[in-house]
Amino acid sequence: MRGVPHPLLLAATLLPLNLTLLPAQAQQRPAITSLELEAAPLAVPPPSPPPIGFPQLQSQVSCPALQQRLQAVLGGETAVWSVSIADSRGRLLADVNGTRPRVPASNQKLVSTAYALDRLGPDYRLATRLWRLPDGSLRLTGEGDPDLALPQLQRLAKLALGSGGSTGSTPSLVTLELAEEPKQAWWPQGWHPDDRYYAYGAPITRLAVTSNAINDAVMNPPSRLQALIQKSVDQQGGKVQVRMVSATTALPPEAVLLHQESSAPMHSLLSLANTESHNFTAEVLLRQAAGTWNLAQAQQRETLWLGQQGLPMQGVRVADGSGLDRANRLTSRFLAALLLRMDQHPYGRNYLASMAVAGQRGTLRRLYVGTPLQGQFYGKTGTLTGVRSISGVLLTSAGPRYVSAISNGASQPNTTIGQVLRQAQQTQLCPG
């Protein structure tokens, strides 16, 4: 990653909020309820960057030679493309239709992961918690850990049987509540019904075993979870009575935290979302960063944060965290500005490291192999029917170039984007 600067002089104003929830030893303190977590006021995001010391994207093109090359590459398909190229000083080197809002597909993940990284920090972990309630029953709460799987459920079942979580006169009978979102909230409304049957369109729930996907989507996650828990308890010689409760049901003040299963740290979750383009993880990160699983509220809070980063917001619309919703709208100039913004962030290296790499890793591993772009472009791909987008950071001898290319209807988008990136590598076109 040589050649990509990451200044820290703004660390004091850009440090993220610490929204990390209480660790397991917090059972000595008053219990935190899920309702309190939802209702807690969100602290004010950091202020807009100061004009001195932080380069912001300019609005005028400053490199005519690159602009001409870009227009020649797009040729007769210019109308279906939006392309913006900037440098680390904030110069808008070239721009074609850069302010035209387009469907970004999975380039939307660059937005939700930037938001989550700033709000939660690189060491944040999602938590699945087992609580003992005052009446002796248990409750399982979760935050959407994408890697929650059978081994964790087996540990939770064993702890439940040995925790005194029984009711009545039968010591081996455990009453367990599963705190979950209602069915109408499992999918963003704009997700096409057909997509919901595939693994990439699996429902977004708090207690998701293997991200609610096997070969295809699991259409009823609570039912599957209940069956897996019952099987795990049966194998250990116990019995369990499972009932569903709303995720917003308040935990009693006397509830005791018995155990916590933690996810991989944030930097791993970011890589899952950006390198592998995992929709479920991106959706969870948006909700956790916003401090609410109400998607409408999460959209509003993320949009507010984006506006406070000094980004060009005209035409930008947030509909989900993953880009599967075709109601999302981004501009290439917005994405170039976001990439510039995050490269100056104290956690900028984590953001860059979460991306796919041309010819080497993730969704870019098969693109531009054996070309000068291999290993030099860190980016995020996006694909929907009729949509292709690639945005990221191009390493050059003159420092990074922030490139965003979104097509809604191009004939050979991968080839065109490769040509755009190769032109952006020609640093002699933009001296100074």
PAMAR-476157 format. One record per residue (C-alpha): x, y, z; residue in three letters. Coordinates in steps of 0.2 Angstrom, whole numbers, padded with zeros to 4 digits, always signed. Layout:
<recs>
XYZALA/...
</recs>
This chain:
<recs>
+0000+0000+0000MET/+0015+0011-0002ARG/+0011+0028-0009GLY/-0006+0030+0000VAL/-0004+0044+0014PRO/-0014+0042+0030HIS/-0012+0058+0040PRO/-0017+0058+0058LEU/-0017+0076+0061LEU/-0036+0076+0062LEU/-0037+0062+0074ALA/-0044+0073+0088ALA/-0059+0078+0078THR/-0062+0062+0069LEU/-0061+0049+0083LEU/-0076+0037+0082PRO/-0089+0035+0095LEU/-0087+0021+0107ASN/-0103+0011+0106LEU/-0096-0005+0111THR/-0108-0014+0122LEU/-0104-0020+0140LEU/-0093-0036+0140PRO/-0098-0052+0150ALA/-0091-0046+0166GLN/-0104-0032+0166ALA/-0116-0043+0175GLN/-0110-0034+0191GLN/-0118-0018+0185ARG/-0136-0014+0181PRO/-0142-0024+0166ALA/-0144-0015+0150ILE/-0160-0019+0141THR/-0162-0020+0122SER/-0176-0007+0123LEU/-0164+0005+0131GLU/-0151+0002+0118LEU/-0164+0006+0104GLU/-0170+0022+0113ALA/-0153+0028+0119ALA/-0149+0045+0110PRO/-0135+0044+0097LEU/-0121+0055+0101ALA/-0117+0069+0089VAL/-0106+0063+0075PRO/-0089+0072+0072PRO/-0090+0090+0065PRO/-0087+0093+0046SER/-0068+0093+0043PRO/-0060+0110+0044PRO/-0055+0118+0028PRO/-0036+0118+0032ILE/-0027+0102+0033GLY/-0041+0091+0026PHE/-0042+0091+0007PRO/-0060+0091+0001GLN/-0065+0087-0017LEU/-0065+0102-0029GLN/-0080+0105-0040SER/-0070+0110-0056GLN/-0060+0098-0067VAL/-0041+0102-0066SER/-0033+0090-0078CYS/-0039+0093-0096PRO/-0028+0080-0103ALA/-0035+0066-0092LEU/-0053+0073-0095GLN/-0050+0071-0114GLN/-0044+0053-0112ARG/-0059+0049-0101LEU/-0071+0056-0114GLN/-0063+0046-0127ALA/-0064+0030-0117VAL/-0082+0032-0114LEU/-0086+0037-0132GLY/-0103+0033-0138GLY/-0109+0026-0121GLU/-0105+0042-0111THR/-0123+0044-0107ALA/-0124+0028-0097VAL/-0108+0032-0087TRP/-0103+0042-0072SER/-0085+0043-0069VAL/-0075+0054-0057SER/-0056+0054-0053ILE/-0047+0064-0039ALA/-0031+0065-0031ASP/-0025+0066-0013SER/-0025+0085-0014ARG/-0044+0085-0018GLY/-0041+0090-0036ARG/-0055+0083-0047LEU/-0044+0077-0061LEU/-0057+0071-0073ALA/-0076+0070-0072ASP/-0090+0064-0083VAL/-0108+0065-0077ASN/-0101+0065-0060GLY/-0116+0073-0052THR/-0129+0062-0060ARG/-0137+0050-0047PRO/-0136+0032-0052ARG/-0140+0015-0045VAL/-0124+0010-0037PRO/-0127-0009-0033ALA/-0114-0015-0020SER/-0104+0001-0021ASN/-0117+0006-0008GLN/-0106-0005+0004LYS/-0092+0008+0003LEU/-0104+0019+0012VAL/-0111+0008+0026SER/-0093+0001+0030THR/-0086+0019+0031ALA/-0100+0024+0043TYR/-0098+0008+0054ALA/-0079+0010+0055LEU/-0080+0028+0060ASP/-0095+0025+0073ARG/-0089+0009+0080LEU/-0070+0008+0078GLY/-0059-0007+0070PRO/-0060-0018+0086ASP/-0079-0018+0088TYR/-0087-0035+0089ARG/-0105-0040+0087LEU/-0112-0050+0102ALA/-0124-0064+0105THR/-0129-0064+0124ARG/-0137-0077+0135LEU/-0147-0069+0150TRP/-0155-0076+0165ARG/-0171-0067+0170LEU/-0178-0065+0187PRO/-0191-0079+0185ASP/-0177-0092+0181GLY/-0180-0092+0162SER/-0167-0087+0149LEU/-0166-0075+0135ARG/-0155-0075+0120LEU/-0151-0058+0111THR/-0141-0055+0096GLY/-0133-0042+0085GLU/-0133-0051+0068GLY/-0116-0060+0070ASP/-0113-0067+0052PRO/-0103-0081+0058ASP/-0114-0087+0072LEU/-0115-0106+0069ALA/-0118-0123+0077LEU/-0103-0123+0089PRO/-0109-0107+0097GLN/-0126-0114+0099LEU/-0120-0130+0107GLN/-0110-0119+0120ARG/-0125-0109+0123LEU/-0136-0124+0125ALA/-0124-0132+0138LYS/-0123-0116+0148LEU/-0142-0114+0148ALA/-0144-0132+0155LEU/-0131-0128+0168GLY/-0137-0111+0173SER/-0152-0114+0183GLY/-0163-0109+0169GLY/-0177-0121+0173SER/-0194-0117+0179THR/-0206-0127+0189GLY/-0201-0144+0197SER/-0192-0151+0182THR/-0174-0146+0184PRO/-0169-0152+0166SER/-0183-0141+0158LEU/-0176-0124+0152VAL/-0187-0110+0146THR/-0178-0100+0133LEU/-0184-0084+0125GLU/-0177-0079+0108LEU/-0177-0060+0105ALA/-0179-0056+0087GLU/-0185-0044+0074GLU/-0203-0045+0067PRO/-0205-0054+0050LYS/-0209-0038+0041GLN/-0192-0031+0045ALA/-0182-0046+0039TRP/-0179-0039+0022TRP/-0178-0020+0016PRO/-0194-0016+0007GLN/-0185-0013-0010GLY/-0177-0030-0011TRP/-0185-0039-0026HIS/-0195-0054-0020PRO/-0186-0066-0031ASP/-0169-0061-0023ASP/-0175-0066-0006ARG/-0174-0084-0010TYR/-0155-0084-0014TYR/-0141-0084-0001ALA/-0136-0066-0006TYR/-0154-0060-0002GLY/-0156-0069+0015ALA/-0166-0061+0028PRO/-0158-0049+0040ILE/-0161-0055+0058THR/-0152-0053+0075ARG/-0150-0071+0078LEU/-0144-0078+0062ALA/-0136-0095+0060VAL/-0123-0095+0046THR/-0130-0078+0040SER/-0147-0086+0037ASN/-0141-0095+0022ALA/-0136-0113+0018ILE/-0136-0116-0001ASN/-0151-0104-0003ASP/-0159-0092+0009ALA/-0167-0098+0025VAL/-0184-0091+0024MET/-0189-0094+0042ASN/-0174-0091+0053PRO/-0182-0091+0070PRO/-0190-0108+0066SER/-0173-0115+0060ARG/-0164-0108+0076LEU/-0177-0115+0087GLN/-0175-0133+0079ALA/-0156-0132+0081LEU/-0157-0126+0099ILE/-0169-0140+0103GLN/-0158-0153+0095LYS/-0143-0146+0104SER/-0152-0147+0121VAL/-0158-0165+0117ASP/-0141-0171+0114GLN/-0135-0165+0131GLN/-0150-0174+0140GLY/-0161-0159+0143GLY/-0177-0151+0137LYS/-0181-0134+0132VAL/-0196-0124+0129GLN/-0193-0110+0117VAL/-0204-0095+0114ARG/-0201-0079+0103MET/-0201-0061+0110VAL/-0199-0045+0101SER/-0181-0038+0101ALA/-0187-0022+0108THR/-0194-0031+0124THR/-0185-0024+0139ALA/-0174-0035+0149LEU/-0179-0034+0167PRO/-0167-0023+0178PRO/-0162-0039+0188GLU/-0157-0049+0172ALA/-0140-0056+0173VAL/-0128-0059+0159LEU/-0123-0077+0159LEU/-0112-0078+0143HIS/-0107-0069+0128GLN/-0102-0075+0111GLU/-0092-0062+0101SER/-0090-0060+0082SER/-0074-0057+0073ALA/-0068-0040+0075PRO/-0073-0025+0064MET/-0059-0026+0052HIS/-0064-0044+0048SER/-0082-0039+0046LEU/-0077-0025+0035LEU/-0067-0036+0024SER/-0082-0048+0023LEU/-0093-0034+0017ALA/-0081-0026+0005ASN/-0069-0039-0001THR/-0082-0053-0003GLU/-0097-0041-0005SER/-0107-0050+0009HIS/-0125-0042+0009ASN/-0130-0048+0026PHE/-0114-0041+0035THR/-0116-0024+0026ALA/-0134-0023+0032GLU/-0130-0028+0050VAL/-0115-0015+0050LEU/-0127-0001+0045LEU/-0139-0005+0059ARG/-0126-0007+0072GLN/-0117+0009+0067ALA/-0134+0018+0068ALA/-0138+0011+0085GLY/-0155+0005+0079THR/-0162-0010+0069TRP/-0176+0001+0062ASN/-0170+0003+0044LEU/-0179+0020+0041ALA/-0170+0027+0057GLN/-0153+0019+0052ALA/-0155+0027+0034GLN/-0158+0044+0042GLN/-0143+0043+0054ARG/-0131+0037+0041GLU/-0137+0051+0029THR/-0134+0064+0043LEU/-0117+0058+0046TRP/-0112+0058+0027LEU/-0118+0076+0026GLY/-0107+0081+0041GLN/-0092+0074+0032GLN/-0092+0088+0019GLY/-0097+0076+0005LEU/-0107+0082-0010PRO/-0124+0075-0006MET/-0135+0081-0020GLN/-0144+0066-0027GLY/-0138+0054-0014VAL/-0151+0042-0007ARG/-0148+0028+0006VAL/-0161+0014+0004ALA/-0151+0000+0012ASP/-0134-0005+0018GLY/-0129-0018+0004SER/-0134-0010-0012GLY/-0147-0024-0017LEU/-0161-0011-0016ASP/-0162-0002-0033ARG/-0169+0013-0024ALA/-0151+0018-0018ASN/-0144+0032-0028ARG/-0125+0038-0027LEU/-0115+0049-0039THR/-0097+0045-0044SER/-0092+0062-0037ARG/-0099+0057-0020PHE/-0090+0041-0020LEU/-0073+0049-0025ALA/-0075+0062-0011ALA/-0080+0048+0001LEU/-0064+0038-0003LEU/-0053+0054-0001LEU/-0062+0057+0015ARG/-0059+0040+0022MET/-0041+0040+0016ASP/-0037+0054+0028GLN/-0047+0046+0042HIS/-0037+0039+0058PRO/-0044+0022+0053TYR/-0041+0024+0034GLY/-0029+0009+0033ARG/-0043-0002+0040ASN/-0054+0005+0027TYR/-0042+0002+0012LEU/-0037-0015+0018ALA/-0056-0021+0018SER/-0057-0019-0001MET/-0054-0032-0015ALA/-0038-0030-0024VAL/-0036-0031-0043ALA/-0030-0048-0049GLY/-0027-0054-0032GLN/-0041-0054-0019ARG/-0060-0054-0017GLY/-0072-0049-0031THR/-0058-0041-0041LEU/-0047-0056-0041ARG/-0051-0061-0059ARG/-0050-0044-0066LEU/-0035-0035-0073TYR/-0024-0050-0070VAL/-0007-0048-0078GLY/-0009-0029-0081THR/-0001-0014-0073PRO/-0017-0013-0062LEU/-0014-0030-0054GLN/-0011-0027-0035GLY/-0012-0008-0037GLN/-0031-0005-0036PHE/-0040-0008-0020TYR/-0059-0007-0024GLY/-0077-0012-0022LYS/-0087-0020-0036THR/-0106-0019-0039GLY/-0117-0029-0050THR/-0135-0029-0053LEU/-0144-0033-0069THR/-0140-0018-0080GLY/-0128-0011-0067VAL/-0109-0012-0065ARG/-0099-0001-0053SER/-0081-0001-0047ILE/-0074+0012-0035SER/-0058+0012-0025GLY/-0041+0018-0023VAL/-0028+0017-0037LEU/-0010+0017-0031LEU/+0002+0027-0043THR/+0019+0034-0043SER/+0012+0051-0039ALA/+0001+0045-0024GLY/-0017+0038-0024PRO/-0030+0042-0036ARG/-0048+0040-0030TYR/-0059+0033-0044VAL/-0077+0029-0045SER/-0086+0022-0061ALA/-0104+0018-0061ILE/-0113+0012-0077SER/-0132+0009-0078ASN/-0133+0001-0095GLY/-0115-0001-0102ALA/-0111-0015-0115SER/-0094-0020-0109GLN/-0092-0012-0092PRO/-0077-0021-0085ASN/-0067-0017-0100THR/-0071+0001-0100THR/-0067+0003-0081ILE/-0051-0006-0084GLY/-0047+0007-0098GLN/-0052+0021-0086VAL/-0040+0015-0073LEU/-0026+0013-0085ARG/-0028+0031-0090GLN/-0029+0037-0072ALA/-0012+0028-0069GLN/-0004+0040-0082GLN/+0002+0052-0069THR/+0011+0063-0082GLN/-0006+0068-0089LEU/-0009+0078-0073CYS/+0008+0086-0067PRO/+0009+0095-0051GLY/
</recs>
